[in-house]
Amino acid sequence: MFEPIGGSAPKYAGKNMINPLAAIMAAEMMLRNFNEDTYADKIENSVKKVLKEHLKSLSAGKMGYTTTEVGDLVVKYL
């Protein structure tokens, strides 16, 4: 099973404020487990770039971007 661990945050439900990187990295771990290292590396490198160049914080509502925008940034660098 590949899933992000972080607990629930019902106060943020539907507000587009949660950091999606743990969920994205769970997909990276799944791909790596299936020996799809090329694709896993692409996700990992994209997330590293987003962390290094864009996010102000990893906390909900303090990233400087919405959940959707963070996901879009990861896709942009794939």
C-alpha positions in Angstrom: 0.0 0.0 0.0 1.4 3.4 -0.9 -0.3 6.4 0.8 0.8 9.7 2.3 0.8 9.7 6.1 -0.1 13.0 7.8 -3.4 12.6 9.5 -6.7 14.2 8.7 -7.2 17.9 8.5 -11.0 18.5 8.3 -10.7 22.2 8.9 -8.9 22.5 5.5 -11.4 20.3 3.5 -12.4 21.9 0.3 -10.2 25.0 0.8 -7.4 24.1 -1.7 -4.8 24.7 0.9 -3.2 21.3 1.7 0.3 20.4 0.5 -0.1 17.6 -2.1 3.6 16.6 -2.2 3.2 13.6 0.2 0.5 12.1 -2.1 2.7 12.7 -5.1 5.7 11.1 -3.5 3.6 8.1 -2.6 3.1 7.6 -6.3 6.8 7.9 -6.8 7.4 5.2 -4.2 4.9 2.9 -5.9 6.6 3.4 -9.2 10.0 2.7 -7.7 8.6 -0.5 -6.1 7.5 -1.7 -9.6 11.0 -1.0 -10.9 9.8 2.0 -12.9 12.8 4.0 -11.8 12.9 6.3 -14.8 9.4 7.6 -14.0 10.0 7.6 -10.3 13.1 9.7 -10.8 11.2 12.2 -12.9 8.6 12.7 -10.2 11.3 13.0 -7.5 13.3 15.5 -9.4 10.2 17.5 -10.2 9.2 17.7 -6.5 12.8 18.7 -5.6 12.6 21.5 -8.0 9.3 22.7 -6.7 10.6 22.6 -3.1 13.8 24.4 -4.0 12.4 27.1 -6.2 8.8 27.8 -5.3 7.4 26.9 -1.9 7.7 29.3 1.0 6.7 26.7 3.6 5.4 23.1 3.6 2.5 24.1 6.0 -1.1 24.2 4.8 -2.0 27.7 3.8 1.6 29.0 4.0 3.1 27.5 0.8 2.5 30.6 -1.3 0.4 28.4 -3.7 -2.8 26.5 -3.6 -2.9 22.7 -3.6 -3.8 22.7 -7.3 -1.0 25.1 -8.1 1.6 23.0 -6.4 0.4 20.0 -8.3 0.5 22.0 -11.5 4.1 23.0 -10.7 5.1 19.4 -10.3 3.6 18.5 -13.6 5.3 21.4 -15.3 8.7 20.1 -14.3 8.1 16.4 -15.3 
